[in-house]
Amino acid sequence: MKHAQGAIRTRSLWTVLFTLAALTACVAPPKKNTSTSQSSATAATTHGGASAGAQANSAASSSAGTTSGDTTNPAVPAAPTPFDLEREDIRSFIAETSKKHGIAESEIRALLSQGMFQPRIIAAITRPAETVLRWWEYSNRLVTPERVARGVEFSKEHRARLDAAHDKTGVSPAYIVAIIGIETNYGRNKGSWRVLDALMTLGFDYPPRGRFFRSELEQFLLLVREESLDPLTTLGSYAGAMGAPQFMPSSYRRFAVNGPLDGATDSRRDLFVQWDDVISSVANYFSVHGWERDAPVLLEGTASTETLATVMPTLERRNLDLNQTAGGARTLGFTLPESIADATPVILVPAELADRPNVRVGLRNFHVITRYNRSILYAMAIHDLAKAIETELARLPAPEGVATAGGSPP
């Protein structure tokens, strides 16, 4: 009851704030941002559209999330600017969202009047790391000794929470840890962009993915009401992903859960500071998307140099489907464990090394990881980090009276 009353009070305060902001805007209109395609000149290819972890596709880049605006391109403003709420696309968004969810147009308008177009976000999203890095380069930047060591410490600190999530969902603890490690360095880098700015910038001024980000903006408006978040101070990645696991608003609403061990007295799902909620939510995401308990994730595609040279050019990095079978892979010349039946769906993954071609074989659980972030490079990095963490944990003596947290097959 206390939480419900607090949520009502919080929403009432927001309504007053947004109303005052709207009145202020009427008295002194901001400089208008009238372009509906400010970013079109810089919009090249964009990273995979994940429901979560949107920032991590470019986490391997040293400038990810902090890329400066393109001051050489006149189509990209050098500084943040307010949005013109009289733009047809923004007016339509306000009207449709109001009608669909029963939120007063004045409340939505007051909130959006506080949003700022951020040119650095456009610059960041048009230069994703996976379009310029080969697998071995991507891996070397993400799967580092420091990240492995921190993953081991995180696993030890949160053993009970990880074991509880594993018992309930079957998701191997190391993969949960790896997600958190790559997304935010175990909660250290949750993002410094206002989510409102990020989603408005990409929703209204990034044509290649505008529909997706407008949908996420709509979900954000609902999320802040449901979870009593302050929409003006909630921070995340340049793509609007939030919290330690970097959930997009739609994923936050659909997959975030209250962890069983956090001792919370309310029903809020807190992915910013409540580790039990974070761990349980990542496990739930994998579980809902079909994670198979104790099943392998990714195998090395053992094959001759000739086979690799023949197969590699036929593989598409952006293919995320299990479009091959283990039997088909064997026919191509790959050697797989006998325990993998010929009918098992697989994906052949190009994983070039510095000195030679290389192919790996992903199974169902690998495909599940690509549902978190639609990139095979990302999924391979998660797998390799998880296995490295498991290897280091296996070298440690298990705490007295405590079983080792559930491991995973290859």
C-alpha distance (Angstrom), angle and dihedral (degrees) to the residues before:
residue distance angle dihedral
M1 . . .
K2 3.79 . .
H3 3.79 89.9 .
A4 3.80 92.5 49.0
Q5 3.79 91.9 49.9
G6 3.81 90.7 47.3
A7 3.79 91.2 50.4
I8 3.80 91.0 51.4
R9 3.80 91.8 49.0
T10 3.82 90.5 47.9
R11 3.78 93.3 50.5
S12 3.81 90.5 47.6
L13 3.79 90.8 53.3
W14 3.80 90.1 49.3
T15 3.78 90.9 51.0
V16 3.80 90.4 53.4
L17 3.81 90.8 46.3
F18 3.79 93.6 50.0
T19 3.79 92.4 45.4
L20 3.79 91.3 52.4
A21 3.80 89.6 47.3
A22 3.77 90.8 51.7
L23 3.81 92.2 49.7
T24 3.80 90.1 49.2
A25 3.79 90.3 50.0
C26 3.80 89.8 53.3
V27 3.80 91.6 54.0
A28 3.79 96.3 44.8
P29 3.81 111.7 21.4
P30 3.81 113.6 -152.9
K31 3.74 123.4 -122.0
K32 3.77 103.2 -77.7
N33 3.77 124.9 -116.3
T34 3.78 98.4 -155.0
S35 3.77 102.1 167.4
T36 3.78 116.1 106.8
S37 3.79 92.6 -167.4
Q38 3.79 106.6 35.5
S39 3.75 92.1 144.6
S40 3.79 99.0 45.4
A41 3.78 93.0 99.8
T42 3.79 92.2 55.9
A43 3.78 99.2 34.4
A44 3.77 105.5 112.7
T45 3.78 121.2 147.8
T46 3.76 118.5 -25.3
H47 3.76 131.6 -149.4
G48 3.79 121.2 -97.0
G49 3.78 115.5 -68.6
A50 3.79 103.1 -112.9
S51 3.76 125.8 178.1
A52 3.72 86.6 -138.7
G53 3.81 139.9 17.6
A54 3.78 95.5 32.1
Q55 3.77 93.4 159.9
A56 3.79 96.0 53.4
N57 3.79 95.3 72.4
S58 3.78 86.8 73.1
A59 3.78 97.3 31.5
A60 3.78 89.1 105.6
S61 3.78 89.7 66.1
S62 3.78 115.1 89.9
S63 3.80 89.4 -136.8
A64 3.80 97.9 45.1
G65 3.77 112.5 146.1
T66 3.79 93.6 0.6
T67 3.80 102.3 66.0
S68 3.78 110.6 142.8
G69 3.78 121.5 -121.4
D70 3.79 119.1 -87.1
T71 3.79 98.9 -106.1
T72 3.80 91.5 177.7
N73 3.79 92.8 64.7
P74 3.82 113.8 74.2
A75 3.81 90.0 -157.2
V76 3.81 89.7 68.7
P77 3.84 115.7 65.3
A78 3.79 115.4 -131.2
A79 3.81 93.4 -134.0
P80 3.82 138.1 32.6
T81 3.80 114.8 -83.3
P82 3.82 133.4 -168.9
F83 3.78 119.3 -105.4
D84 3.78 122.2 -111.0
L85 3.80 102.9 -122.1
E86 3.81 89.7 -162.6
R87 3.80 90.8 69.5
E88 3.77 109.4 119.2
D89 3.80 94.6 -124.2
I90 3.81 93.0 50.5
R91 3.80 93.0 45.6
S92 3.80 89.4 50.7
F93 3.80 91.3 49.4
I94 3.80 91.5 51.5
A95 3.79 93.5 47.9
E96 3.80 95.3 45.4
T97 3.80 94.2 45.7
S98 3.79 91.4 48.4
K99 3.78 93.1 49.9
K100 3.81 94.3 44.1
H101 3.80 98.0 48.1
G102 3.79 105.0 23.4
I103 3.80 95.0 -115.9
A104 3.79 115.5 145.1
E105 3.80 113.0 -105.5
S106 3.79 89.0 -133.3
E107 3.81 91.0 58.5
I108 3.81 93.2 49.6
R109 3.78 91.4 44.5
A110 3.80 92.4 50.2
L111 3.79 91.2 52.6
L112 3.80 95.7 45.4
S113 3.79 89.6 49.6
Q114 3.80 86.4 69.3
G115 3.81 93.4 55.4
M116 3.80 121.2 105.4
F117 3.79 130.1 -153.6
Q118 3.82 105.4 -122.6
P119 3.83 113.3 -158.7
R120 3.81 91.9 -168.9
I121 3.80 88.8 63.9
I122 3.79 90.5 57.8
A123 3.80 90.1 48.9
A124 3.80 91.4 50.0
I125 3.78 98.0 48.4
T126 3.80 94.2 48.1
R127 3.80 92.1 58.3
P128 3.82 105.6 54.3
A129 3.79 115.0 173.6
E130 3.78 96.3 -129.1
T131 3.80 92.7 65.9
V132 3.80 92.0 60.0
L133 3.81 106.3 28.2
R134 3.78 126.8 76.9
W135 3.79 117.9 -137.5
W136 3.78 97.1 -97.8
E137 3.81 90.5 49.7
Y138 3.80 92.5 47.5
S139 3.80 91.2 47.7
N140 3.80 94.5 48.4
R141 3.79 90.7 55.6
L142 3.79 97.1 46.1
V143 3.80 107.4 30.9
T144 3.79 97.5 57.4
P145 3.82 130.9 157.1
E146 3.80 89.6 -113.9
R147 3.80 92.7 53.6
V148 3.80 90.7 47.3
A149 3.81 91.5 50.1
R150 3.78 92.2 48.9
G151 3.79 89.1 48.0
V152 3.78 90.2 55.4
E153 3.81 91.2 50.8
F154 3.80 91.3 46.2
S155 3.81 90.1 50.5
K156 3.79 91.7 51.5
E157 3.79 93.4 46.7
H158 3.80 94.3 48.8
R159 3.80 100.1 33.7
A160 3.81 94.8 127.5
R161 3.80 93.0 49.8
L162 3.80 92.9 46.0
D163 3.80 92.2 47.8
A164 3.80 90.9 49.9
A165 3.81 91.1 51.3
H166 3.81 91.1 47.0
D167 3.80 92.5 49.7
K168 3.80 91.5 51.4
T169 3.81 101.4 40.6
G170 3.80 107.4 17.2
V171 3.80 91.5 -125.4
S172 3.80 110.3 144.5
P173 3.83 110.2 -114.4
A174 3.80 94.5 -130.6
Y175 3.81 91.3 61.0
I176 3.79 91.1 52.5
V177 3.80 89.1 49.7
A178 3.81 91.7 47.1
I179 3.80 91.8 54.1
I180 3.80 91.5 53.0
G181 3.80 90.9 43.1
I182 3.78 96.4 53.5
E183 3.79 96.7 36.3
T184 3.81 98.4 51.6
N185 3.82 108.6 -7.1
Y186 3.80 89.4 -101.7
G187 3.78 94.7 -44.2
R188 3.79 96.8 -46.4
N189 3.82 96.1 111.2
K190 3.78 110.0 34.9
G191 3.79 94.2 155.0
S192 3.78 135.9 -87.6
W193 3.80 101.7 -136.2
R194 3.77 121.5 103.2
V195 3.79 104.0 -112.4
L196 3.79 89.8 -139.8
D197 3.81 91.3 57.8
A198 3.80 93.3 44.7
L199 3.79 95.8 51.0
M200 3.80 94.5 42.8
T201 3.81 92.5 47.6
L202 3.79 93.6 50.1
G203 3.79 95.7 34.9
F204 3.78 96.8 52.7
D205 3.81 104.4 23.9
Y206 3.79 107.8 31.6
P207 3.83 104.8 74.0
P208 3.84 98.0 -173.9
R209 3.81 91.7 65.4
G210 3.78 102.9 12.3
R211 3.79 96.6 121.5
F212 3.81 92.1 52.1
F213 3.79 94.4 49.6
R214 3.81 93.7 44.3
S215 3.78 86.8 55.1
E216 3.80 89.5 50.8
L217 3.81 90.0 49.2
E218 3.79 88.5 54.4
Q219 3.81 89.6 49.9
F220 3.81 90.3 48.6
L221 3.80 91.3 55.6
L222 3.80 88.8 54.7
L223 3.79 94.5 42.5
V224 3.79 96.0 55.0
R225 3.79 89.8 53.0
E226 3.81 93.6 47.8
E227 3.81 97.7 44.9
S228 3.82 98.5 33.3
L229 3.81 93.2 -118.1
D230 3.79 121.4 160.5
P231 3.82 103.9 -118.4
L232 3.80 92.0 -157.5
T233 3.80 96.3 55.9
T234 3.81 103.7 30.7
L235 3.81 107.0 117.7
G236 3.79 131.9 -160.4
S237 3.78 145.0 137.8
Y238 3.79 124.9 -42.3
A239 3.81 87.0 -95.8
G240 3.80 94.8 51.7
A241 3.82 99.3 -101.3
M242 3.79 114.4 149.2
G243 3.76 143.7 -152.4
A244 3.79 132.6 3.2
P245 3.84 92.9 -46.5
Q246 3.83 93.6 40.5
F247 3.79 98.5 -126.9
M248 3.77 117.5 -176.1
P249 3.83 112.2 -128.9
S250 3.81 93.9 -99.7
S251 3.80 91.4 50.9
Y252 3.79 91.2 45.3
R253 3.80 90.3 55.5
R254 3.80 95.3 43.0
F255 3.80 105.8 36.0
A256 3.81 109.2 21.7
V257 3.80 113.4 105.9
N258 3.77 138.9 -177.2
G259 3.79 107.8 -102.5
P260 3.82 116.6 -126.7
L261 3.81 96.6 -129.4
D262 3.80 105.3 46.2
G263 3.79 94.9 91.6
A264 3.79 90.4 -136.5
T265 3.79 116.9 170.2
D266 3.78 94.8 -154.6
S267 3.77 137.9 50.4
R268 3.80 98.5 -110.6
R269 3.78 117.6 131.1
D270 3.78 102.7 -140.9
L271 3.80 115.1 -168.3
F272 3.80 93.7 167.0
V273 3.81 104.4 64.8
Q274 3.82 108.8 -6.3
W275 3.81 105.6 91.7
D276 3.78 95.1 -170.8
D277 3.80 89.9 58.3
V278 3.81 91.4 45.8
I279 3.80 95.3 50.9
S280 3.80 94.1 42.1
S281 3.80 91.7 48.2
V282 3.81 95.0 52.2
A283 3.80 89.7 48.5
N284 3.80 90.6 47.9
Y285 3.81 91.1 50.8
F286 3.79 91.3 54.4
S287 3.80 92.6 43.1
V288 3.80 94.4 51.5
H289 3.80 89.7 49.9
G290 3.79 92.3 55.3
W291 3.81 108.9 -90.2
E292 3.81 109.8 179.7
R293 3.79 114.6 -138.2
D294 3.83 114.3 -117.8
A295 3.81 92.3 -5.0
P296 3.83 123.9 136.2
V297 3.78 119.9 -100.9
L298 3.80 110.8 -165.8
L299 3.80 132.0 5.0
E300 3.76 130.8 -163.0
G301 3.79 108.9 -109.6
T302 3.78 100.2 -128.8
A303 3.79 108.2 -160.2
S304 3.77 142.4 133.0
T305 3.78 121.5 -80.9
E306 3.79 88.7 -111.5
T307 3.81 92.0 53.9
L308 3.78 92.3 48.7
A309 3.80 91.9 48.3
T310 3.81 89.8 51.5
V311 3.80 98.2 44.2
M312 3.81 101.3 39.7
P313 3.84 96.6 70.2
T314 3.82 90.1 53.1
L315 3.80 95.3 56.4
E316 3.78 121.6 95.0
R317 3.79 116.6 -148.0
R318 3.79 91.8 -149.3
N319 3.79 94.0 54.6
L320 3.80 107.6 109.0
D321 3.80 99.3 169.0
L322 3.78 128.5 108.4
N323 3.80 88.0 -121.9
Q324 3.79 98.6 152.7
T325 3.80 135.5 56.0
A326 3.76 130.1 -132.6
G327 3.79 87.8 -115.5
G328 3.78 90.9 52.8
A329 3.79 90.6 49.7
R330 3.80 89.8 51.8
T331 3.80 89.7 50.6
L332 3.80 89.0 54.5
G333 3.79 89.0 55.2
F334 3.82 105.1 -92.8
T335 3.78 121.2 137.2
L336 3.81 113.7 -139.7
P337 3.82 131.8 176.1
E338 3.80 113.5 -82.7
S339 3.80 88.8 -123.5
I340 3.81 88.9 70.7
A341 3.81 106.2 85.4
D342 3.80 118.6 -136.7
A343 3.81 91.3 -116.8
T344 3.82 93.3 56.3
P345 3.82 110.8 120.6
V346 3.81 112.3 -122.5
I347 3.77 141.0 167.6
L348 3.80 122.9 -136.5
V349 3.78 106.2 -134.6
P350 3.82 123.0 -158.3
A351 3.80 105.9 -132.5
E352 3.79 105.7 168.2
L353 3.77 117.7 -166.0
A354 3.79 127.0 -149.9
D355 3.79 93.8 -99.0
R356 3.80 106.1 25.6
P357 3.80 146.7 13.6
N358 3.78 117.0 -86.8
V359 3.79 136.4 -175.4
R360 3.79 128.1 -164.2
V361 3.79 128.4 -165.9
G362 3.79 118.1 -129.0
L363 3.78 123.5 -159.3
R364 3.80 134.9 -165.9
N365 3.81 95.7 -66.0
F366 3.80 90.7 50.0
H367 3.78 88.1 55.3
V368 3.82 89.2 51.2
I369 3.81 90.3 56.9
T370 3.81 89.2 54.5
R371 3.81 87.6 58.4
Y372 3.80 87.6 63.8
N373 3.79 91.9 51.6
R374 3.78 119.2 2.5
S375 3.78 98.3 -130.2
I376 3.78 129.8 100.3
L377 3.80 89.9 -152.0
Y378 3.79 89.5 56.6
A379 3.80 92.5 46.4
M380 3.81 92.1 50.3
A381 3.80 90.7 49.3
I382 3.81 90.7 51.5
H383 3.80 90.5 50.3
D384 3.79 95.1 47.3
L385 3.80 93.1 46.6
A386 3.80 90.8 48.5
K387 3.81 92.5 50.7
A388 3.81 91.6 47.1
I389 3.81 90.5 51.6
E390 3.81 91.1 48.1
T391 3.79 90.8 49.9
E392 3.80 92.3 52.4
L393 3.80 92.9 44.9
A394 3.80 90.5 51.4
R395 3.79 89.1 59.5
L396 3.79 91.8 58.2
P397 3.81 122.3 84.1
A398 3.79 110.7 -107.3
P399 3.82 113.3 -112.9
E400 3.78 110.8 -97.4
G401 3.78 111.3 -87.3
V402 3.81 93.0 6.5
A403 3.79 123.7 107.2
T404 3.79 118.9 -134.3
A405 3.80 112.4 -94.0
G406 3.77 113.3 -99.2
G407 3.77 111.6 -77.4
S408 3.75 127.1 -161.0
P409 3.79 139.7 -126.8
P410 3.83 117.0 -106.8
